Structure formats: C-alpha cells, structure tokens
C-alpha cells in the first residue's frame, strides 16, 4: 500500500523550482513578481540577513499579475528583490502520538525544545470536513466532569458547543476542568490570540501537570502575525483530526473563535476585501463554517469541540457570535452577573442549550432538567418581588417551590475547580435536587 502511494507521487515531482522577487511590502502584505503558485501554497522568502534566514509565507491572493503573500513571521529583513521560492505545496505539520503532553506553536513547531520529528508524519492543516452522509449520528454522552453541563446540557461524543462569554467570566477555567475531568482519550487546546503572559499561567495553574498528561496545547499569541493565528486554529483542528482517524474520542477546545475571525479580517482587509458586517470582511463568514464543520464524528472516531466566543459587552447578537451560534450544535452562555455573585461555573441555565441532549439521555433525566430550568425561570420572574419582601408566601405554589429549592439549586450549579463529579453522580444529584418530577 505504501509503495503504491510513493509510485503514484513520482509523476507529480518536478526537477525544477519556481522563483520570484519581492517588489513591494504594504502593511501586512508582500507583493512579488512570481513565483508560479496558487492560493494556499507555501513559499520561502530569503532575507539579506547573515547568516541567511528564510521566512515562511503563504499565497493569499493576486493583483495585477503579482503574487500577494502573507508571512508566518515578522517582515523584518525583507527587502526589494528578496528571493521568493515556491514549494508548490500547502503547509504540512508533523503529527504523532509524541505530541501528547507538549506545547507547540501555530504551525506545529515545539515550544519546549523537544524533537517533534520523531515518530511523526507530515499532515496537511487545511482539510475538508467529513462527508455528511458518512458522519455517524451522535448516540452517546461524553462525561465532562462539570455537574451543571453534564446534567442540564448533556454533550454527546462528536458534538460541537460554543462557550459565549465576555472577558474574565471563567472560560479558561471551564476549559481546564473539561481537560482534566472528561472521558476523552486526548485533548487538543488551541490558545489563539492570547496574551503571552497567560499561556504559562493557563498551562501551570489551570491545566496543571495532571491535565497536560493527555493534552496537546497549540499556542498562537496576540503578538504574532494574523496568518499565524489562523494557522494555529487550523493546526489544532488538524491534530484533532489525526487522532480521530486513529479511532480516538478527542476533545478540541479553541479559545477563541472571535480572535480567529479578527485575524481573518486583518488578512481580508489587507488583500482588498470590503468591510461589510461591523467591519468584518466576507471571507470571515466563509472561513468559520469551513473550520467549525471539520470537527464532529466520522467513521473512525469523534471530535467533541468547544469553541469560545468573546462577546463585547456580553452582546450575544454580535456578528461572529451570531454566525457561530448558527453553525454549532448548542451553546453555553457564561453570565457576568452570576460570576459577580461567586457562582462558578457561571453558566446561565436559561440562555444555554444542547441540541442533541434529547437524543442521548433517558426520559427521566430530561424531565428533571426541564423541571430545574422551570424553577429557575419562575424564581427569576418573581425575584424583584421576593427581594423587596412584597411576595407573600402561599400566593403561588410554583413560586413557593422555587423559593424553597433556590438554595439547593444554587449549591447544585456551583462546583470548585478541583471537584471531580462523574456523569452518573451529576444525574443523581440533579434528581435529588428537584425531587419527584
């Protein structure tokens, strides 16, 4: 089989290379006369620096017969006439089981001085989503170890969920809890556009040694070029796809999709796309489904994905949040009001939903979850009257029950970072909290 694959590749090989020269650099964009290359192909730009340094760049467009390139690194040392060499291939990363427990950059290079080539194979970063007719249906729940999510918004193996929140409401902590407590075979965490300071903090404080044991962390910090941040998201997804094709159940967590969209906006504006919805270019809304649809199930395994979305001023109708919500299979909304009250994880039960929960859990579980949602809704509607003491006990039996059970419900929804709860324990505690349904 391997020999046949090699023989099939031989006719595609060429004995010459395509070269071009840099003619202009404008902002983030490099213009070159030549080489012969198509969109998405990788090129190397030679600099005049001694010793010679080659900067990786990708073809992102064409204009007036010139090739438009965007670098994976800074533009420093690129000069007029710098040589551009086309590889005629898209970016490939080295992927293998030796990556587990490691931290890599946006194009799969190690950030901890380890040899990433040993036992690895080249793997493309930009792959097509699975054929929709070959995707098995989501049929079994995945234990995340977070009581509020497992019981009220049960996530299935292969489901894609959004985590919508403003800054500082507990997204990173929730991702770390999922990485440490879930039943997944391997976790892939993509930190896209994060502050450099927060990367080590997240790995050492939130994730910890135990969480890192079965996790691969892909990092593309905010100071890196827009293309590197996009590739960070693509690389993380490609790594997850590799392990899915080995038959594993993978958990992919990306923080955040909003910064991926912002990076694509930078690229779109640089190549001349018109800003449309709140400054976002059309290519942003083309890349989002292409990226998000790659996760999910295929005939080998599953990728259960969690994508965080930053919502400015907690506005859930913001363009990226709107687009992502329409693509995914459910969303968890983290509420700043709950976080300010010290309720963590700060999941807003009434604004969150899992679209596959009813297909994968028992009927009595659904009834108990509906009951707790109903009690929270009733309490919230009457909260102002209750707070000022205007509500008289006995006026409404549903409100009376909501008031009586409110402390138990809050206690049930709260969970410490280090507290581990199995899926069955979550369900048992849910039923115990609401009593007979």
KEGUZA-442441 format. One record per atom (N, C-alpha, C): residue in one letter; x negated, y, z negated. Coordinates in steps of 0.05 Angstrom, whole numbers, plus 5000, padded with zeros to 4 digits. Example, Ala and Ser with C-alpha at 12.3 -4.5 7.8 and 13.67 -1.06 7.14 Angstrom:
2
A473648864844
A475449104844
A473649344844
S474349554858
S472749794857
S474250014843
END
This chain:
437
X498349765000
X500050005000
X498350255000
X496250264982
X494450494980
X492850525006
X491950305017
X490350315042
X492050425065
X494550335067
X496350445088
X496750745085
X497050835060
X497351115055
X494951275065
X492551175059
X490051305068
X489851315099
X490551085111
X490451065141
X492351265153
X494751305141
X496651495152
X495751785149
X494051835129
X493052105125
X490752185144
X489351985155
X486952035172
X487652215196
X489852155211
X490452325234
X490952625227
X491752675202
X492352945194
X489753105187
X487552975184
X485053105177
X484053265201
X482653485196
X481453645217
X478453685211
X476953715232
X474053745229
X473054025227
X474954225227
X474154505225
X475954645204
X474954885196
X476355035176
X477255305187
X479455405176
X480555665185
X479555885166
X478556105178
X477556325161
X478856585170
X478856775152
X479757045158
X478257245141
X478957505143
X477557705127
X479557895115
X478857975090
X480558175076
X480458445090
X482758565095
X482858825107
X483759045088
X485458965069
X486659165051
X487759035026
X487559175004
X488759094978
X490559314969
X493159254966
X495059454957
X496559344932
X496059464909
X497359364885
X496559074879
X498558894879
X498058614873
X497458454898
X497658584921
X497658444947
X494958474962
X494158254973
X491758254990
X492558205019
X491758385037
X492258345066
X489758235079
X490058045097
X487757935111
X488457885140
X486357925157
X486657855185
X485857565188
X487857385191
X487357105189
X487257025160
X486856775153
X486556545170
X489256435179
X489156215195
X491656085203
X492655935178
X495056015168
X496155885144
X499155945143
X500555775129
X503455805127
X504155875098
X506655955093
X507556045066
X507055815046
X506055895023
X505655705001
X502955555002
X501355605023
X498755465025
X496655615008
X494755454999
X492655554981
X490255654997
X489155874990
X486755985003
X484656054981
X482156074990
X480056164972
X478756424983
X478456624967
X477256874975
X474556894962
X472456904979
X469656924969
X469057214962
X467857254939
X467157524930
X464157584934
X463457834931
X460657914934
X459057874908
X460457794887
X459157764861
X457057554862
X454857594847
X452657394846
X452657274818
X452757004814
X453056804835
X455856824848
X456056724872
X458456744888
X460856624873
X463056764873
X465556664859
X467756654880
X469456444878
X471756424896
X474256464880
X475956634890
X478556694877
X480756544891
X482356394876
X484556254888
X486856444894
X488156414917
X490456574925
X492356414941
X494856504942
X496956364956
X498156544977
X498856425000
X500156585021
X503056625013
X503856885012
X506556955003
X508157095025
X506857165047
X508357295069
X506557375092
X507757505112
X506357605135
X507457885142
X505658045153
X506458315161
X504658425183
X505958495206
X504458605229
X502058425237
X502558165237
X500457985245
X498357925224
X498658035200
X496757985179
X497957795158
X496157655144
X497057465123
X497057615097
X499257585082
X499457705055
X498957495034
X497057545017
X496257354996
X496557474969
X497057304949
X497157394921
X495257214905
X493557334888
X491557174874
X492557044848
X491256834840
X491756704815
X490156834793
X488257004801
X486457134782
X486457434787
X484757584773
X484657874777
X483457934804
X483958174814
X483058264840
X480158364840
X478958364817
X476258474814
X474258324833
X472358484844
X470258374862
X471158314890
X473758344896
X474658314924
X474158574939
X472858554962
X472058794978
X473058765007
X473158985022
X473858955051
X471858765065
X472858585080
X471158395094
X470658135078
X471658115053
X471257865038
X472457635054
X471057415054
X471857185070
X474157035057
X476256975073
X478556825064
X478556545078
X478556335062
X478456065073
X481055925067
X482355815087
X484855675083
X484355375078
X485755275057
X485554985052
X487554825068
X489654965078
X491854845093
X493454655076
X493254675050
X494754505031
X495954685010
X498254594999
X499354744976
X497754674951
X498254824929
X496954774904
X497554494893
X495554354884
X495954094870
X494554104843
X495753974824
X494553974797
X493753684790
X491853654772
X491153384762
X492953304739
X494453084743
X496352994723
X495752714715
X495952654689
X495552384680
X496252364650
X496352134639
X497052104611
X495052224592
X492552284602
X490552404585
X491252694578
X493352814592
X494153084586
X495753104560
X496852874551
X498552884527
X496952974502
X498053174489
X496553284465
X494753514472
X494753594498
X492953804507
X494354064515
X492854274518
X493854534526
X492454604552
X494054674573
X492954744599
X494055014608
X492655134628
X493655394638
X495755354660
X496555564674
X498755554693
X498255384717
X495655314723
X495155134746
X493754884736
X494354804711
X493454544701
X490554524692
X489154754690
X486354744681
X486354734651
X484454584639
X484454554609
X483654814596
X484954864573
X484255104557
X482655024531
X481954764530
X480654674506
X478054534512
X476954564536
X474354444543
X474454144548
X476754034553
X476853744558
X476653684588
X475953444595
X475653364623
X478453274633
X479653454650
X482353384659
X482353204683
X480053144694
X479952974718
X480052674712
X479252594688
X479052314682
X481852184680
X482251984697
X484751834697
X487151994708
X486552214722
X488752384733
X488952354763
X491252424774
X491652424803
X492652694812
X491952774836
X492953034846
X496053014850
X497453224842
X500353224843
X501253504851
X503053524871
X504053784880
X505753924859
X505554194858
X507054334837
X509854404847
X510254434873
X512954514883
X514254274897
X516054144883
X517353914894
X520353964898
X521553804915
X524453834920
X525953704896
X528353804889
X529953674868
X530853394878
X531553214859
X532452954867
X535052964884
X535352774901
X537752744918
X540152734899
X542152904903
X544452904884
X545952634884
X545852484906
X547252224907
X545652004893
X543152064887
X541451864874
X540951934844
X542252134835
X542052214806
X543952044790
X542951874772
X544851724754
X546351924736
X548851854729
X550352024712
X549252024684
X549552244669
X548652264642
X550452094624
X549351894611
X551151704597
X550451664568
X548151754559
X547351704531
X546251964518
X546852004492
X545852244479
X542952234472
X541652464469
X538852484461
X538852604433
X537652474414
X537352574387
X535252794387
X536153044380
X534353274379
X533353324350
X534753214331
X533953254303
X534853524292
X536553664307
X537753914297
X540653864292
X541553874267
X544253784260
X546453944275
X546254204276
X548354364288
X548654304318
X546354244332
X546454184360
X547353894365
X546253704351
X546953424355
X549853374350
X551053514330
X553853454323
X555853614339
X555253864344
X557254034357
X556854074387
X554354044396
X553654084425
X551853854434
X552753614430
X551053384436
X549853394464
X547253364465
X545753384491
X545153094501
X545753054526
X545152784538
X542452774551
X541452534554
X538852494567
X539052574597
X537552784604
X537752884632
X539453134634
X540453234612
X542053484612
X540153724613
X541153954624
X539554194624
X541154414609
X539854514588
X541154704570
X539654974570
X541155194568
X539955454564
X540055534535
X537955674526
X537855784499
X537856084503
X540056214497
X540356504502
X539956664476
X538056844477
X537556994452
X535957244458
X536157434440
X534357664440
X531657584427
X529957784424
X527257724413
X527557694383
X525957504372
X525857464343
X528257344330
X529757174344
X532157044333
X531656744329
X529256644334
X528656364328
X528556174351
X527956274375
X527756094398
X525355904396
X523056024389
X520555864387
X520755654365
X522055724342
X522355534320
X524155304329
X526355364344
X528155154353
X526654964372
X525055074390
X523554904409
X521554724394
X520254834373
X518454674358
X519854444343
X522254504332
X523854294319
X524654074338
X525354154363
X526153944383
X523653774389
X521353904393
X518853764400
X518153564378
X518453644353
X517653464330
X519653244324
X522253304328
X524353124318
X525752964339
X525553034365
X527152904385
X526152624391
X527852464404
X527152184411
X525752164438
X525052384450
X523752384477
X521052244475
X520252114498
X517651984499
X515352184500
X515852404514
X513752614516
X515152884520
X513853094508
X514953364511
X513053524529
X514153694545
X512653894561
X513654164554
X511954334543
X512754604534
X511354814552
X512854984565
X511655194581
X512055464567
X509855594561
X509955864549
X509256064571
X511256184582
X510956364605
X511256654597
X509156814602
X509357094596
X509157164566
X508156964550
X507957014521
X505557194515
X505657324492
X503357474482
X501157264475
X498657334482
X496457154477
X496257074448
X496757264430
X496657214401
X498556994392
X500856984405
X502956804396
X502556514405
X500856464424
X500456194435
X499256014413
X497056094401
X495855934380
X497555914355
X498956134349
X500856134327
X502955924331
X504155914355
X506255714361
X505155434358
X502855384370
X501655114370
X500955014342
X499755194326
X498755114300
X500855134278
X502455354279
X504355394257
X507055254262
X508255304286
X510855194292
X510754904300
X509054844320
X508854574331
X507454384312
X505054474303
X503454304285
X502154064298
X500453944283
X498953714293
X500853484301
X502853434285
X504753224290
X506353264316
X507153514320
X508753574344
X507053564369
X504453634367
X502653644390
X501853364400
X502153164383
X501352884390
X502652784415
X505252854419
X506652754443
X507552984461
X505953204461
X506753444475
X504453544493
X505253654517
X503353794534
X504354084535
X502554264529
X503254554529
X501954684553
X503654824569
X502754974593
X502955274586
X500755414588
X500655694579
X500055884603
X501756084607
X501156304626
X501856564612
X499956694600
X500456924583
X501257174599
X502257374585
X503357614599
X501257774614
X498657744607
X496557904620
X495757784647
X496657534653
X495857404677
X497557494701
X496457474726
X497957564749
X500757424752
X502557564766
X505257464769
X505357184781
X503557124800
X503556864813
X502756644793
X500956704775
X500156504755
X502456444736
X504156644730
X506456594712
X508556424727
X508956474752
X510756304768
X509756014769
X507055994774
X505955724777
X505955574750
X505855724728
X506055604702
X508655444699
X510855574708
X513455444707
X513555204726
X512455234750
X512355014769
X510654784760
X508354854748
X506454644738
X507754484715
X509054614696
X510354484674
X512554294684
X514054384704
X516154214715
X514953974730
X512754024744
X511453804759
X510353594740
X509253684717
X508253494697
X510553324686
X512753454680
X515153314671
X516153114692
X516053194717
X516953014739
X515152764741
X512552804737
X510652584738
X511352374717
X511852464692
X512452274671
X515252154674
X517152314685
X519752204691
X519551964711
X517752004731
X517451794752
X516051544741
X514851574717
X513751334703
X515851194687
X518351294688
X520551164674
X520951264646
X519751494639
X520051604612
X522351804610
X523251844585
X525152054578
X523552294569
X523552504585
X521852734580
X523552964570
X522553124551
X523853374544
X522053604554
X523253774571
X521854004582
X523054254569
X521354424557
X522254674545
X520654904557
X522155104567
X520855334581
X521655594567
X519655734558
X520155994545
X518456204559
X519556364576
X522456384582
X522856414612
X525256334620
X526056354648
X526156654657
X526856824638
X527057114644
X524357224654
X522257134641
X519557224649
X518657104676
X519756864682
X519256754709
X520656924730
X523157004724
X524657184742
X523257454746
X522157564724
X520757814725
X518157794742
X516757564740
X514357524756
X515157504786
X517357364792
X518257344820
X519057614830
X520257774813
X521058054821
X518558214829
X516358184813
X513858324820
X512858244847
X512957984853
X511957884879
X513857984901
X516457964897
X518358044917
X518058344924
X517758514904
X517458804909
X514858854923
X512758704916
X510058744929
X510158674959
X511658474966
X511758394995
X513958555010
X515358734997
X517258905011
X520158835009
X520858654991
X523758584988
X525258814975
X527758854983
X529259074970
X530258994942
X530059174922
X531259114896
X534259124898
X535658924888
X538558914891
X539858934864
X540258704850
X541758704825
X539958784802
X540359034791
X538859144769
X535859114774
X534959164798
X532159164805
X531058894812
X532558674809
X531658414817
X531958374847
X529958244859
X530058204888
X531557944895
X532557914920
X533957674927
X532457414922
X529857414925
X528257174921
X528457064893
X528957244873
X529257154845
X531556954843
X533857024856
X536256854854
X536056614872
X533956604889
X533456374906
X531656174891
X529656284876
X527756114862
X528955974837
X530856114824
X531956004799
X533255724803
X535155694822
X536355424825
X534255224835
X532355304851
X530355124861
X528655014838
X528055184818
X526555104795
X528154934776
X530555034769
X532154904748
X533354644757
X533954604783
X535154354793
X533154124794
X530554184791
X528553974792
X528653794767
X529553904745
X529853734720
X532453574722
X532953404703
X535253234703
X534452944707
X536352774715
X535852494718
X534952424747
X533452204749
X533052074775
X533151774770
X532551614790
X532951324787
X530851194768
X528751354761
X526651244744
X526951314714
X527451574709
X527651664681
X529251924680
X528652094660
X530252334657
X528552564646
X529252804654
X528053044642
X530353204629
X530453204603
X532353374588
X531053644584
X532253854595
X530854114596
X532254324579
X530654494567
X531654724552
X530154974562
X531755154573
X530655404584
X531555634567
X529655784556
X530356014540
X530756254559
X532756414552
X533356654568
X533456894549
X531757094554
X531757334538
X534057514546
X535757584528
X537957764534
X537558034521
X537058234537
X536558504527
X538958614512
X538458694487
X540758794471
X542858584467
X542158324468
X544058104465
X546358114486
X545758224510
X547758254531
X547758004548
X549757834545
X549857574559
X550757604589
X551557844597
X552357874625
X550057984642
X547758004631
X545358094645
X544857904669
X543858004693
X543757844717
X542457564715
X540057554703
X538657294701
X540257104683
X541257204660
X542857044642
X545356934657
X546657104672
X548957024687
X548356804708
X546156844722
X545356644743
X544656374730
X543056384709
X542156144695
X544455984683
X546356134671
X548656004658
X550355854679
X550455964703
X551955824724
X550655574735
X548055544731
X546555314742
X546455094722
X546155154696
X545554954676
X548054804666
X547654604650
X549854424640
X550754504612
X550254744605
X551054834578
X549155034568
X549855164545
X548055374534
X548555394504
X546355464490
X546455524462
X545855824459
X547655964445
X547256254441
X546256294413
X543856414410
X542856474383
X543656764376
X544956794354
X546257044346
X544557194326
X543957454332
X542357614314
X543657664287
X546357684288
X547857724262
X547457494243
X547457244254
X547057014238
X544257004228
X542257074245
X539457074237
X539057274214
X540357504216
X540057714196
X541157624169
X543157434170
X544257324145
X542557094134
X540457024149
X538756804140
X539756524148
X541556514168
X542556254177
X540956164201
X539255964196
X537555854218
X537955554219
X538155434243
X538155574269
X540655744273
X540355984285
X542456184286
X544356124310
X545355884313
X547055814336
X549855924331
X550756084351
X553556174350
X555355954360
X556855834343
X558455594350
X560555664370
X561755894369
X563955964386
X563156054414
X560656134417
X559656224443
X558056014458
X557455784445
X555755574457
X557455354467
X556355194486
X557854974498
X555954764510
X556754514508
X555354294522
X557354174541
X556654184567
X558654094588
X558853794591
X556953644579
X557153354582
X557853214556
X558253364535
X558653234508
X560953044509
X563153114522
X565552944521
X565252684535
X563152664553
X562652414567
X560852224552
X559552314531
X557452144519
X557852084489
X560052194477
X560452144448
X563252034444
X563651924420
X566251794413
X568352004408
X570951914410
X573252094408
X573352234380
X572852074359
X573052194332
X570852404327
X568552374341
X566452574339
X567352834352
X568552814376
X569653054389
X571753194373
X573553034360
X575653154344
X574553304320
X572453184307
X571153314284
X569753574293
X568453574316
X567053814326
X569154024333
X571353954345
X573454144351
X574654264326
X574954104305
X576054194280
X574254404267
X571654354267
X569854554255
X569754814270
X569954794297
X570055034314
X572555194308
X574755054305
X577355184299
X577255324272
X576055194252
X575855314226
X574155564226
X571955554241
X570155794243
X571656024257
X573155954278
X574656154293
X576756284275
X578256124260
X580356234242
X579056414221
X576756334210
X575456494189
X574556764200
X573356754225
X572357004237
X574657194243
X576957094251
X579257264258
X580257404233
X580057274210
X581157394185
X578957504167
X576457504176
X574257574159
X574457854147
X575358044163
X575658324152
X577558334129
X579858204132
X581858194110
X580758054085
X579357834090
X578257684068
X576157844053
X574457994068
X572258144056
X573258374038
X575358504047
X576358734031
X578458644010
X578958384009
X580858283989
X583758313996
X584358374021
X587158424029
X588658164035
X587157944039
X588557694044
X589457554018
X591957474017
X593057333993
X593057033998
X591856893979
X591756603981
X594556483983
X594956304002
X597556174006
X599156294029
X598156524040
X599556654062
X599556484088
X597356344092
X597056174116
X595255934109
X596455694112
X594955454103
X592355404119
X592355484145
X589955454162
X587755634152
X588455884145
X586456074135
X585455984107
X587355884091
X586555774065
X584455554068
X584955374087
X583055154091
X580355264101
X580455454119
X577955574130
X576355704108
X577655844090
X576255974067
X575155764048
X576655554043
X575755344024
X573255204035
X573255154062
X571054994073
X568655164083
X568955434082
X566855604094
X564155554081
X563855534055
X561155474044
X559955214054
X561655004055
X560654744065
X559754754094
X561354914110
X560654934139
X558055084142
X557655304128
X555055454129
X552755274121
X553155124099
X551054944089
X550454724110
X552454634124
X552154424145
X550554534169
X551154784177
X549854904200
X546954984195
X546255044170
X543555124163
X541654884163
X539154924171
X537254704170
X534454824169
X532854724150
X530054814147
X528254704170
X526054844175
X524254764197
X523254484194
X522654404169
X521454144164
X523553924158
X526053994158
X528153804152
X528753624176
X528453364173
X529053174194
X531753044190
X533453044210
X536052924208
X536552754233
X537252504228
X537752324251
X540452394264
X540952284288
X543452344302
X545852244286
X545651994276
X547851884261
X548352034235
X546252124221
X546552284197
X548052544203
X547452664226
X548752914234
X551752874237
X552452654251
X555352584256
X556752534229
X555452374212
X556652304186
X557152564169
X555152744169
X555452994154
X557553174166
X557853174192
X559953324205
X562653234196
X563152964197
X565752854189
X566252904159
X564252884143
X564552934115
X565253224109
X564153414125
X564653694120
X567553774126
X568653664148
X571353744156
X573453554144
X572653334133
X574553144121
X576052994143
X578452904136
X580152754156
X581152944177
X580852854203
X581753014225
X584552924233
END
